[in-house]
Amino acid sequence: MLRELVAHMKAHTEDVGTRFAEEARRIHAEEAPERAIRGQATPQERQALRDEGIEVWALPDFDRAGSSH
């Protein structure tokens, strides 16, 4: 079930890569179009976004984990 959820999220979000924190802030400040994004952020970046009132979630990356289940 979690795999299906992550696959759905990947299919319906824009991958902004390592620019995730920057782009999330731009969207929050209405400096960029509102849209669903995903990408990479450090634990510190995720916490800083939360502290700024920006909701973020860390999802497992099954592709990178090399899991076969």
N, C-alpha and C positions, 0 to 999 in steps of 0.2 A: 504494500500500500504506500509506504514512504517513497519507494522508487517511482511509482506512478505520479505522486504529488510533485516530486522534483522534476520529472520529465515534463509535466504540465507547466510548471513554472518556467522551465527553460524555453518551452515552445511559445510562451506568451509574454516574454520579457526581452528587453534589449540588453545585450551583453556590452557593458562599458569597460570591462576589464579592470585594470588597476586604477582607473579614474573614478571608481565607484564613489568614494567619499566626496570627492570634488563635485561630481555630477549630482549626487543626492542633495548636497547643499544648494547647488544652483536651482534644482527643481523646487526645493523647499522655499527658497527666496524668490520664486517665480521669475528667475532669470533664464530658465530653460523650460521647454514645454513639459507639462505634467505627463508622465508615462511610467510604466512599470520597468524598472531596471534591475540588473544583477551584475555582479562583478566581484573583484577581490578587495578585501579590506582587512587590515590587521585587527586583532582584538582591541587595541588602543583606539584605532579609528572608529570601530563600531561603537565603543563606549562613548567616545566624544560625540558621535552623531546622536546617540540616545540622550546624552546630557543636553544637547541642543534641541531636543524635542522631535527628532527625526526617528521614526520607527524603522528598525532594521532587524533582520533575522539572518542567522547563519544556517545555511543548508548544507547537508552532506554532498560532496562531489563524488558520486559513485564512479564516474569516468576516471578521475585521478586516483581513486583508491584502488582501482584494479580488481574490485570485488566481482566475483562471478555468481553471486547469489541473487 
